[in-house]
Amino acid sequence: TQVIEKLEEVMKIWIKQIKQVLVESEQMRREADDIGPMAELEHWKSRMSSFSSLLDEIRSSRVKKIINILQTARSKTLKQWKELDGKITIAANEAKDNVRYLYTLDKFFGPLAKSSPVTMMEQVPSLMNTVCLIYCTSLYYNTSECMTSLLLKITNQMINTCKTYLCEG
């Protein structure tokens, strides 16, 4: 019984920590007003890395052993644990999916940042077609919040490129 109580305490600590990670991941991001689209890809890569590591940890043999012991003891903490496990899995899948889709835009980010306005404008139709494709096919990135954030960052990059061009000219 003491062992079960100790394991439940450990599980409760993990649950609290995981809830904190999930809450932090859901919070609004604070970003500079002129940030470009590469930051969006970097954000999702970082999130993918964090949630993949967390998923690896909670699926480790050490954690599985504790879960098995608590299952045998019919611990009530497991209900909350399974719920969080599902949320982490969804968050990891979302980040992975978003990185995959945002990488399709990566080929546009360089020319968008390092070209003249005329050359940049030649890229816009293909870029917008790719954004449209992401919107139509992505499971997670097709929300108005994600699309607005991405399009804002693309616009910021276009403005920065034009400013640089004008200052150099």
N, CA, C and O of each residue as an XYZ file, in Angstrom:
676
protein
N       0.823     -1.196      0.000
C       0.000      0.000      0.000
C       0.866      1.259      0.000
O       0.542      2.241     -0.667
N       1.954      1.225      0.741
C       2.852      2.383      0.780
C       3.483      2.622     -0.596
O       3.622      3.763     -1.036
N       3.856      1.548     -1.258
C       4.456      1.652     -2.587
C       3.458      2.282     -3.556
O       3.812      3.159     -4.344
N       2.216      1.828     -3.490
C       1.156      2.369     -4.354
C       0.967      3.855     -4.077
O       0.845      4.648     -5.010
N       0.943      4.238     -2.808
C       0.779      5.648     -2.448
C       1.925      6.488     -2.983
O       1.707      7.589     -3.489
N       3.143      5.979     -2.876
C       4.319      6.700     -3.392
C       4.225      6.842     -4.914
O       4.496      7.910     -5.463
N       3.841      5.763     -5.584
C       3.720      5.808     -7.042
C       2.612      6.766     -7.483
O       2.740      7.456     -8.494
N       1.529      6.797     -6.715
C       0.452      7.751     -7.015
C       0.918      9.194     -6.827
O       0.543     10.078     -7.598
N       1.736      9.428     -5.800
C       2.299     10.763     -5.588
C       3.168     11.172     -6.772
O       3.087     12.299     -7.261
N       4.001     10.236     -7.222
C       4.854     10.493     -8.394
C       3.988     10.799     -9.611
O       4.260     11.738    -10.358
N       2.950     10.002     -9.801
C       2.041     10.182    -10.931
C       1.360     11.551    -10.865
O       1.203     12.214    -11.890
N       0.960     11.970     -9.681
C       0.314     13.275     -9.509
C       1.275     14.414     -9.854
O       0.867     15.417    -10.440
N       2.531     14.261     -9.498
C       3.549     15.264     -9.848
C       3.701     15.331    -11.367
O       3.749     16.418    -11.945
N       3.777     14.167    -12.008
C       3.888     14.123    -13.477
C       2.674     14.777    -14.131
O       2.800     15.539    -15.090
N       1.499     14.465    -13.594
C       0.251     15.021    -14.143
C       0.286     16.547    -14.048
O      -0.077     17.241    -14.998
N       0.718     17.057    -12.918
C       0.800     18.507    -12.721
C       1.785     19.126    -13.719
O       1.494     20.159    -14.322
N       2.947     18.493    -13.891
C       3.962     19.008    -14.811
C       3.475     18.980    -16.258
O       3.700     19.925    -17.015
N       2.820     17.913    -16.628
C       2.323     17.775    -18.001
C       1.210     18.787    -18.265
O       1.145     19.382    -19.341
N       0.343     18.977    -17.282
C      -0.706     19.994    -17.428
C      -0.082     21.365    -17.658
O      -0.568     22.145    -18.478
N       0.994     21.656    -16.934
C       1.683     22.941    -17.078
C       2.250     23.087    -18.496
O       2.134     24.155    -19.098
N       2.851     22.045    -19.023
C       3.391     22.075    -20.387
C       2.267     22.321    -21.392
O       2.421     23.111    -22.322
N       1.158     21.651    -21.201
C       0.018     21.828    -22.110
C      -0.554     23.244    -22.026
O      -0.886     23.840    -23.050
N      -0.669     23.776    -20.826
C      -1.185     25.140    -20.652
C      -0.250     26.146    -21.327
O      -0.705     27.051    -22.027
N       1.050     25.985    -21.114
C       2.021     26.898    -21.729
C       1.982     26.815    -23.246
O       2.151     27.826    -23.927
N       1.762     25.631    -23.776
C       1.744     25.466    -25.236
C       0.507     26.104    -25.863
O       0.507     26.442    -27.046
N      -0.543     26.265    -25.066
C      -1.791     26.835    -25.576
C      -1.812     28.367    -25.482
O      -2.681     29.015    -26.066
N      -0.864     28.933    -24.753
C      -0.874     30.381    -24.547
C      -0.502     31.119    -25.822
O       0.177     30.588    -26.700
N      -0.968     32.358    -25.898
C      -0.651     33.212    -27.046
C       0.857     33.444    -27.100
O       1.516     33.631    -26.077
N       1.376     33.428    -28.316
C       2.800     33.716    -28.500
C       2.997     35.214    -28.606
O       2.206     35.914    -29.238
N       4.037     35.689    -27.993
C       4.416     37.092    -28.141
C       5.554     37.139    -29.154
O       6.614     36.542    -28.967
N       5.293     37.869    -30.231
C       6.285     37.947    -31.296
C       6.458     39.389    -31.725
O       5.571     40.223    -31.544
N       7.609     39.663    -32.291
C       7.866     40.999    -32.820
C       6.887     41.287    -33.959
O       6.426     40.374    -34.644
N       6.581     42.557    -34.145
C       5.613     42.947    -35.171
C       6.088     42.673    -36.595
O       5.275     42.531    -37.508
N       7.391     42.599    -36.781
C       7.905     42.445    -38.147
C       8.516     41.066    -38.405
O       9.327     40.908    -39.318
N       8.137     40.087    -37.618
C       8.707     38.745    -37.736
C       8.241     38.061    -39.030
O       7.095     38.213    -39.453
N       9.154     37.311    -39.641
C       8.848     36.654    -40.914
C       8.339     35.233    -40.757
O       8.239     34.722    -39.642
N       8.014     34.589    -41.885
C       7.400     33.256    -41.850
C       8.330     32.142    -41.375
O       7.861     31.092    -40.935
N       9.631     32.358    -41.458
C      10.556     31.328    -40.974
C      10.348     31.096    -39.474
O      10.555     29.988    -38.979
N       9.942     32.138    -38.758
C       9.680     32.010    -37.316
C       8.535     31.049    -37.044
O       8.525     30.362    -36.022
N       7.570     30.996    -37.955
C       6.439     30.069    -37.790
C       6.928     28.627    -37.863
O       6.550     27.790    -37.043
N       7.764     28.350    -38.844
C       8.336     27.008    -38.980
C       9.184     26.675    -37.759
O       9.090     25.570    -37.225
N      10.003     27.608    -37.315
C      10.849     27.363    -36.147
C      10.016     27.109    -34.890
O      10.365     26.258    -34.072
N       8.923     27.842    -34.742
C       8.030     27.633    -33.591
C       7.504     26.202    -33.580
O       7.544     25.531    -32.549
N       7.015     25.738    -34.718
C       6.426     24.400    -34.771
C       7.493     23.310    -34.675
O       7.217     22.231    -34.151
N       8.704     23.571    -35.170
C       9.798     22.604    -35.008
C      10.148     22.460    -33.532
O      10.363     21.352    -33.040
N      10.202     23.579    -32.840
C      10.507     23.549    -31.409
C       9.409     22.818    -30.641
O       9.687     22.011    -29.754
N       8.181     23.107    -30.987
C       7.042     22.456    -30.323
C       7.033     20.947    -30.618
O       6.747     20.138    -29.734
N       7.346     20.582    -31.858
C       7.408     19.169    -32.235
C       8.484     18.452    -31.409
O       8.267     17.349    -30.908
N       9.628     19.091    -31.281
C      10.720     18.502    -30.511
C      10.325     18.313    -29.044
O      10.583     17.265    -28.452
N       9.701     19.334    -28.470
C       9.290     19.257    -27.054
C       8.278     18.149    -26.818
O       8.430     17.345    -25.898
N       7.248     18.108    -27.648
C       6.198     17.113    -27.429
C       6.655     15.701    -27.799
O       6.202     14.728    -27.196
N       7.535     15.584    -28.770
C       8.069     14.259    -29.106
C       8.914     13.719    -27.955
O       8.843     12.536    -27.622
N       9.714     14.599    -27.353
C      10.521     14.185    -26.195
C       9.637     13.784    -25.024
O       9.886     12.785    -24.349
N       8.605     14.579    -24.799
C       7.673     14.274    -23.719
C       6.972     12.940    -23.969
O       6.800     12.133    -23.055
N       6.577     12.725    -25.208
C       5.925     11.469    -25.578
C       6.869     10.283    -25.386
O       6.461      9.237    -24.881
N       8.131     10.446    -25.789
C       9.123      9.383    -25.583
C       9.271      9.069    -24.097
O       9.364      7.907    -23.700
N       9.290     10.111    -23.292
C       9.467      9.923    -21.852
C       8.284      9.184    -21.235
O       8.475      8.246    -20.462
N       7.059      9.601    -21.571
C       5.906      8.946    -20.936
C       5.634      7.556    -21.495
O       4.849      6.797    -20.926
N       6.272      7.227    -22.592
C       6.127      5.882    -23.154
C       7.338      4.998    -22.836
O       7.466      3.888    -23.354
N       8.218      5.508    -21.979
C       9.424      4.748    -21.620
C       9.044      3.535    -20.762
O       7.963      3.489    -20.176
N       9.934      2.575    -20.703
C       9.659      1.350    -19.943
C       9.482      1.646    -18.454
O       8.681      0.996    -17.783
N      10.220      2.613    -17.945
C      10.128      2.990    -16.523
C       8.718      3.475    -16.202
O       8.123      3.056    -15.210
N       8.190      4.352    -17.037
C       6.837      4.883    -16.808
C       5.799      3.787    -17.028
O       4.819      3.705    -16.287
N       6.005      2.951    -18.034
C       5.059      1.854    -18.291
C       4.963      0.905    -17.102
O       3.881      0.413    -16.781
N       6.096      0.648    -16.449
C       6.089     -0.222    -15.271
C       5.236      0.384    -14.157
O       4.448     -0.310    -13.514
N       5.404      1.672    -13.942
C       4.617      2.346    -12.899
C       3.133      2.304    -13.251
O       2.291      2.060    -12.387
N       2.820      2.541    -14.512
C       1.417      2.495    -14.953
C       0.837      1.099    -14.748
O      -0.295      0.957    -14.285
N       1.604      0.078    -15.088
C       1.136     -1.303    -14.909
C       0.861     -1.614    -13.434
O      -0.136     -2.256    -13.102
N       1.749     -1.156    -12.564
C       1.553     -1.385    -11.129
C       0.281     -0.674    -10.661
O      -0.515     -1.237     -9.909
N       0.099      0.576    -11.119
C      -1.083      1.337    -10.711
C      -2.365      0.763    -11.323
O      -3.437      0.855    -10.725
N      -2.252      0.176    -12.506
C      -3.425     -0.485    -13.105
C      -3.829     -1.690    -12.276
O      -5.011     -1.906    -12.008
N      -2.851     -2.460    -11.878
C      -3.116     -3.635    -11.054
C      -3.778     -3.224     -9.738
O      -4.655     -3.916     -9.221
N      -3.333     -2.077     -9.209
C      -3.896     -1.586     -7.943
C      -5.197     -0.808     -8.158
O      -5.799     -0.322     -7.201
N      -5.623     -0.695     -9.411
C      -6.853      0.051     -9.763
C      -6.820      1.498     -9.245
O      -7.781      1.991     -8.655
N      -5.708      2.141     -9.482
C      -5.531      3.530     -9.032
C      -6.420      4.482     -9.835
O      -6.571      4.345    -11.049
N      -6.996      5.439     -9.130
C      -7.872      6.425     -9.769
C      -7.082      7.498    -10.525
O      -7.647      8.212    -11.354
N      -5.786      7.615    -10.245
C      -4.966      8.630    -10.936
C      -4.767      8.295    -12.417
O      -4.422      9.169    -13.212
N      -4.982      7.040    -12.780
C      -4.746      6.629    -14.165
C      -5.734      7.243    -15.162
O      -5.401      7.445    -16.330
N      -6.934      7.534    -14.699
C      -7.925      8.141    -15.594
C      -7.398      9.486    -16.105
O      -7.437      9.771    -17.302
N      -6.910     10.293    -15.184
C      -6.350     11.600    -15.535
C      -5.096     11.429    -16.401
O      -4.879     12.188    -17.345
N      -4.289     10.442    -16.074
C      -3.063     10.177    -16.824
C      -3.377      9.834    -18.280
O      -2.753     10.365    -19.199
N      -4.345      8.946    -18.483
C      -4.713      8.545    -19.845
C      -5.248      9.719    -20.652
O      -4.985      9.840    -21.848
N      -5.999     10.578    -19.983
C      -6.533     11.775    -20.635
C      -5.383     12.688    -21.102
O      -5.391     13.188    -22.227
N      -4.407     12.890    -20.223
C      -3.257     13.724    -20.570
C      -2.397     13.080    -21.651
O      -1.879     13.766    -22.532
N      -2.250     11.771    -21.580
C      -1.501     11.036    -22.604
C      -2.116     11.297    -23.977
O      -1.404     11.518    -24.956
N      -3.440     11.269    -24.034
C      -4.138     11.546    -25.289
C      -3.910     12.967    -25.770
O      -3.713     13.199    -26.963
N      -3.936     13.920    -24.845
C      -3.719     15.322    -25.216
C      -2.291     15.558    -25.724
O      -2.073     16.311    -26.673
N      -1.337     14.907    -25.081
C       0.052     15.038    -25.519
C       0.233     14.423    -26.905
O       0.923     14.986    -27.755
N      -0.375     13.293    -27.122
C      -0.303     12.635    -28.425
C      -0.882     13.539    -29.510
O      -0.306     13.661    -30.591
N      -2.007     14.165    -29.227
C      -2.618     15.087    -30.197
C      -1.702     16.282    -30.451
O      -1.503     16.676    -31.600
N      -1.146     16.857    -29.393
C      -0.251     18.009    -29.543
C       1.001     17.638    -30.342
O       1.464     18.422    -31.170
N       1.546     16.447    -30.095
C       2.724     15.993    -30.840
C       2.380     15.771    -32.308
O       3.149     16.148    -33.192
N       1.236     15.167    -32.566
C       0.794     14.944    -33.948
C       0.541     16.259    -34.671
O       0.886     16.407    -35.843
N      -0.064     17.214    -33.966
C      -0.327     18.533    -34.556
C       0.979     19.215    -34.946
O       1.108     19.722    -36.060
N       1.934     19.227    -34.045
C       3.211     19.881    -34.318
C       3.927     19.204    -35.487
O       4.457     19.877    -36.371
N       3.941     17.890    -35.486
C       4.596     17.131    -36.559
C       3.944     17.420    -37.911
O       4.634     17.635    -38.908
N       2.626     17.423    -37.934
C       1.869     17.694    -39.152
C       2.123     19.125    -39.642
O       2.327     19.351    -40.835
N       2.109     20.080    -38.719
C       2.329     21.467    -39.095
C       3.735     21.696    -39.637
O       3.915     22.451    -40.592
N       4.726     21.053    -39.040
C       6.101     21.164    -39.543
C       6.178     20.607    -40.962
O       6.802     21.201    -41.841
N       5.546     19.478    -41.169
C       5.557     18.855    -42.498
C       4.968     19.808    -43.548
O       5.531     19.967    -44.631
N       3.859     20.425    -43.229
C       3.226     21.342    -44.182
C       4.014     22.642    -44.343
O       4.150     23.152    -45.455
N       4.530     23.175    -43.242
C       5.273     24.430    -43.337
C       6.589     24.257    -44.095
O       7.081     25.208    -44.703
N       7.162     23.055    -44.064
C       8.370     22.807    -44.842
C       8.123     22.959    -46.344
O       9.051     23.244    -47.100
N       6.879     22.770    -46.775
C       6.583     22.966    -48.208
C       6.712     24.436    -48.593
O       6.860     24.758    -49.772
N       6.657     25.321    -47.612
C       6.814     26.759    -47.867
C       8.269     27.208    -47.761
O       8.614     28.304    -48.201
N       9.109     26.377    -47.186
C      10.496     26.734    -46.918
C      11.226     27.226    -48.166
O      12.056     28.131    -48.082
N      10.924     26.639    -49.311
C      11.601     27.029    -50.557
C      11.280     28.469    -50.974
O      12.003     29.064    -51.773
N      10.194     29.023    -50.430
C       9.813     30.403    -50.746
C      10.443     31.415    -49.782
O      10.592     32.588    -50.126
N      10.807     30.970    -48.593
C      11.268     31.895    -47.568
C      12.556     32.615    -47.957
O      12.684     33.817    -47.724
N      13.510     31.899    -48.545
C      14.769     32.521    -48.980
C      14.535     33.590    -50.031
O      14.925     34.740    -49.831
N      13.896     33.234    -51.168
C      13.630     34.243    -52.195
C      12.766     35.404    -51.689
O      12.919     36.539    -52.141
N      11.878     35.118    -50.769
C      11.013     36.164    -50.214
C      11.842     37.186    -49.435
O      11.533     38.377    -49.427
N      12.893     36.703    -48.784
C      13.710     37.570    -47.937
C      14.877     38.223    -48.674
O      15.351     39.280    -48.256
N      15.345     37.620    -49.754
C      16.601     38.070    -50.351
C      16.465     38.451    -51.823
O      17.398     38.253    -52.601
N      15.334     38.984    -52.204
C      15.165     39.329    -53.611
C      14.660     40.753    -53.749
O      14.350     41.426    -52.766
N      14.586     41.185    -54.980
C      14.000     42.500    -55.243
C      12.484     42.358    -55.206
O      11.969     41.244    -55.311
N      11.771     43.450    -55.062
C      10.304     43.370    -55.075
C       9.751     42.714    -56.345
O       8.768     41.977    -56.277
N      10.369     42.972    -57.495
C       9.893     42.390    -58.753
C      10.069     40.873    -58.728
O       9.141     40.138    -59.066
N      11.246     40.402    -58.334
C      11.510     38.965    -58.255
C      10.619     38.314    -57.205
O      10.112     37.208    -57.394
N      10.441     39.022    -56.102
C       9.595     38.513    -55.028
C       8.167     38.307    -55.533
O       7.538     37.294    -55.228
N       7.663     39.255    -56.296
C       6.284     39.173    -56.788
C       6.090     37.988    -57.734
O       4.979     37.471    -57.855
N       7.140     37.563    -58.393
C       7.054     36.386    -59.274
C       6.796     35.121    -58.460
O       6.224     34.155    -58.965
N       7.223     35.133    -57.199
C       7.060     33.969    -56.314
C       5.676     33.911    -55.662
O       5.238     32.844    -55.231
N       4.993     35.046    -55.589
C       3.749     35.139    -54.826
C       2.656     34.165    -55.289
O       2.032     33.527    -54.441
N       2.397     34.022    -56.609
C       1.336     33.069    -56.994
C       1.609     31.637    -56.525
O       0.706     30.968    -56.020
N       2.840     31.167    -56.687
C       3.177     29.807    -56.232
C       3.093     29.698    -54.717
O       2.620     28.697    -54.179
N       3.555     30.731    -54.043
C       3.489     30.766    -52.585
C       2.039     30.688    -52.113
O       1.717     29.905    -51.219
N       1.175     31.486    -52.704
C      -0.237     31.495    -52.297
C      -0.930     30.173    -52.641
O      -1.802     29.720    -51.899
N      -0.552     29.561    -53.749
C      -1.107     28.240    -54.082
C      -0.709     27.208    -53.033
O      -1.512     26.354    -52.655
N       0.518     27.291    -52.573
C       0.984     26.359    -51.546
C       0.270     26.618    -50.225
O      -0.113     25.672    -49.537
N       0.086     27.884    -49.862
C      -0.663     28.224    -48.647
C      -2.092     27.681    -48.754
O      -2.632     27.130    -47.795
N      -2.687     27.844    -49.923
C      -4.046     27.339    -50.149
C      -4.092     25.815    -50.004
O      -5.027     25.270    -49.419
N      -3.088     25.142    -50.533
C      -2.999     23.694    -50.427
C      -2.913     23.264    -48.956
O      -3.563     22.306    -48.538
N      -2.109     23.982    -48.192
C      -1.992     23.693    -46.756
C      -3.355     23.865    -46.090
O      -3.785     23.018    -45.308
N      -4.021     24.959    -46.403
C      -5.324     25.231    -45.803
C      -6.337     24.132    -46.136
O      -7.147     23.742    -45.295
N      -6.278     23.645    -47.361
C      -7.260     22.653    -47.811
C      -6.963     21.230    -47.333
O      -7.879     20.415    -47.228
N      -5.695     20.921    -47.042
C      -5.354     19.533    -46.752
C      -4.856     19.263    -45.327
O      -4.891     18.119    -44.873
N      -4.404     20.279    -44.632
C      -3.859     20.061    -43.292
C      -4.961     19.722    -42.295
O      -6.050     20.294    -42.329
N      -4.659     18.792    -41.417
C      -5.615     18.433    -40.369
C      -5.679     19.479    -39.265
O      -6.728     19.682    -38.653
N      -4.551     20.142    -39.014
C      -4.467     21.037    -37.872
C      -4.242     22.500    -38.245
O      -4.714     23.395    -37.544
N      -3.536     22.748    -39.327
C      -3.107     24.108    -39.637
C      -4.154     24.905    -40.408
O      -3.899     26.051    -40.779
N      -5.293     24.341    -40.648
C      -6.307     24.994    -41.471
C      -7.291     25.852    -40.671
O      -8.444     26.014    -41.072
N      -6.842     26.390    -39.559
C      -7.702     27.278    -38.771
C      -7.442     28.726    -39.179
O      -6.396     29.050    -39.740
N      -8.399     29.575    -38.891
C      -8.213     30.986    -39.241
C      -7.052     31.594    -38.445
O      -6.346     32.465    -38.953
N      -6.850     31.142    -37.202
C      -5.742     31.661    -36.391
C      -4.393     31.333    -37.014
O      -3.524     32.197    -37.122
N      -4.223     30.076    -37.423
C      -2.953     29.665    -38.019
C      -2.717     30.361    -39.359
O      -1.617     30.841    -39.633
N      -3.747     30.410    -40.177
C      -3.613     31.039    -41.494
C      -3.347     32.540    -41.365
O      -2.532     33.097    -42.101
N      -4.033     33.186    -40.433
C      -3.817     34.620    -40.223
C      -2.386     34.876    -39.778
O      -1.727     35.787    -40.280
N      -1.908     34.074    -38.840
C      -0.539     34.216    -38.345
C       0.469     34.022    -39.479
O       1.411     34.803    -39.618
N       0.270     32.993    -40.277
C       1.185     32.718    -41.385
C       1.161     33.838    -42.421
O       2.216     34.317    -42.838
N      -0.017     34.254    -42.835
C      -0.127     35.304    -43.852
C       0.418     36.639    -43.341
O       0.996     37.410    -44.106
N       0.236     36.904    -42.068
C       0.807     38.107    -41.473
C       2.333     38.067    -41.543
O       2.974     39.067    -41.869
N       2.901     36.919    -41.236
C       4.358     36.785    -41.261
C       4.901     36.866    -42.695
O       5.973     37.425    -42.925
N       4.167     36.313    -43.638
C       4.572     36.419    -45.050
C       4.535     37.888    -45.475
O       5.452     38.376    -46.134
N       3.479     38.574    -45.096
C       3.354     40.008    -45.420
C       4.478     40.805    -44.771
O       5.069     41.678    -45.406
N       4.777     40.509    -43.507
C       5.888     41.185    -42.824
C       7.187     41.012    -43.599
O       7.952     41.961    -43.770
N       7.429     39.777    -44.072
C       8.664     39.514    -44.807
C       8.696     40.300    -46.111
O       9.739     40.828    -46.497
N       7.565     40.378    -46.783
C       7.493     41.135    -48.036
C       7.772     42.626    -47.778
O       8.483     43.268    -48.551
N       7.220     43.159    -46.711
C       7.451     44.568    -46.361
C       8.916     44.791    -46.015
O       9.519     45.765    -46.464
N       9.492     43.892    -45.219
C      10.908     44.019    -44.862
C      11.799     43.958    -46.092
O      12.775     44.702    -46.188
N      11.474     43.082    -47.032
C      12.250     42.966    -48.266
C      12.165     44.259    -49.071
O      13.169     44.732    -49.604
N      10.976     44.823    -49.156
C      10.799     46.092    -49.881
C      11.551     47.236    -49.187
O      12.164     48.068    -49.857
N      11.506     47.280    -47.855
C      12.243     48.317    -47.117
C      13.737     48.216    -47.389
O      14.405     49.218    -47.646
N      14.249     46.993    -47.328
C      15.664     46.772    -47.580
C      16.028     47.205    -48.996
O      17.053     47.853    -49.204
N      15.212     46.858    -49.948
C      15.439     47.223    -51.347
C      15.463     48.734    -51.515
O      16.324     49.263    -52.217
N      14.531     49.436    -50.881
C      14.471     50.900    -50.984
C      15.662     51.570    -50.317
O      16.181     52.563    -50.827
N      16.096     51.040    -49.190
C      17.236     51.629    -48.476
C      18.554     51.398    -49.215
O      19.470     52.217    -49.130
N      18.647     50.283    -49.937
C      19.874     49.979    -50.671
C      19.922     50.746    -52.008
O      20.999     51.046    -52.524
N      18.738     51.053    -52.555
C      18.644     51.659    -53.875
C      18.899     53.098    -53.913
O      18.844     53.707    -54.982
